[in-house]
Amino acid sequence: MMRHRIAIALCAVLLSSLALAQGQAETKAAKEVRTADLGFAAAARARDLEKFLSFIDDDVHFFVDGKRVTGKDKERENWTKTFADKETSIVWQPEVAEASGSLGYTSGSFEITKAGKLVRKGSYATFWRRKPDGSWKVALDIGSPAPPAK
């Protein structure tokens, strides 16, 4: 878990320095990445598996129960189970979007509910890769749950 947090922090620092170098205005590429993340989130809310997967690159990396998993087929397995549970809902909202060249990231907050009750909330970082056709695809997706309330 500590490695994941360190990796997120390092990526955020590196990409934040990229943002500072480009000024305060959101670039065209950053707007494209933000738009992609909003579409990705909308597909999840709608439980539209094929639309959801259309945002994911073939060699995507993500984490399940703290273990790194690779590949769109594995992501399909993971989200098929999630979308099958009609009582479970996941929503997220990008708060930051940055991009330069063919790489970008979004970061924000997420909430998972089951039968209307909060199960987990936290922060996420999604790293995006621009494809030759100009579309942005998820290359790495990391969620970090908030610590339990005391």
N, C-alpha and C positions, 0 to 999 in steps of 0.2 A: 504494500500500500504506500509505503514511504517513497519507493522508487517511482511510482506513478505520479505522486505529488511533485517530486523533484523534476521529473520529465515535463510535467505541465508547466511548472514554474520556469524552467529553462526555455521552453518553447515560447512562453508568453513574453519573457524578457527579450529574446531574440527578435520576435516578431513585433514587439512594441517599439524596439529601436528602429525597425524598418518604418513603422508608422511615423515616428518622430522625424525621421529623415525626409519624409515626404510632406510634412506639414500637417495642419489640423483638418483640412477639408478632406472628406471622404472621396477617394479616387473613384474613377469609373469602375475599375476592377473590384474595389472593395464593395461598391454598390451591387455589382453582379454577384459577388459571394454572399452578401446579405440577402439578396433576392433568392438565391439558390437555397439558403438555409431556411428562409420563410416557406418556400415551396416544400422542402423536405419535412418541415414541421407540420405543414397542412396535410401532407400525405399521411403522416403518422396519426394525426387527429382523425382523419377520415377512414383510417384502417385500410387504406388502399395499398396493398402489398406491392403490386407491380409498379405503381407510381413511386412509392417509397424507394424501391430498389433501383429505379431509374436514376436516382441521385448518387448511387454508390458505385465506386470504381471496382473493377474485377478483383484487384489485389488489396482491397481495403483491410485495415487492421482495426480491431476493436477489442473490448475487454468484456468477458463474461465471468462473473464470480472471481474477479481479480486475475484472471488468466488471459493473456493475449491470444486472440483468435484471428486467423487470416482467411480472407476470401469471401466473395459475394455469396457463394453457396452456403457457407456457414452463417452468414448474416441472414440469409433467407430462412434457414432453420430457426435461428434465434427469434426473428420477428414474426414468423408464422405462429409460433407458440404465444407470443405476446398479444398479437392481434386476435387470436382465437379466444382469449379470455375477455369476453365482452364487458366485464365489470372493471377491468383495468384500463386506465387511460394515462398516456404520457403526453405532456405538453412542454414545449420549450420556446424561448424567445431569445434571439441574438441581441446582445447589448453592445458588442464590439464586433466590427468586421474590418479586416485589413487584408490587403493583397498587393503583390508586386510580381510582375512577370507571370510565371505559371503556378505560383503557390499563393495560398491565402488561408485565413483562418477566421472562424467565428467563435465567439465565447459568450456565454450568457447563463441563464438559470433554467432549471427544469423542475417539474413536479410530476410525481407518479401517484395516482389515486386508485383506489379499489373500492367499488361501491360507494363512491363519493367521499371516502375518507382518505386523508393524506397518508401515503405509505412511505414516501421518501421525497426529499427535495435536495437540491444541490446545485452545483455548477458544472458546466461542460466546456470542452474545447473541441471543435471539429476542424480538421485541417483539410483543405480543398486543393485539388489539382486541376488546372485548366487542361482540357483535352484539345487535340488538334482541330476539332470542329467548333471550338470556342466555349463549349459547355464546361461547367465546373462539377467535379465529382468528389465525393467524400473519399479521402485517402486514409484518414485516421480519425477515430471518434473516441473521445475519452470523457467519461462522466466521473465526477467526484462528489459523493454524497456529503451533505452538511452533517456536522456532528450532531448527535442526539441532543435535544433540549434538556437542560438540567433543571 
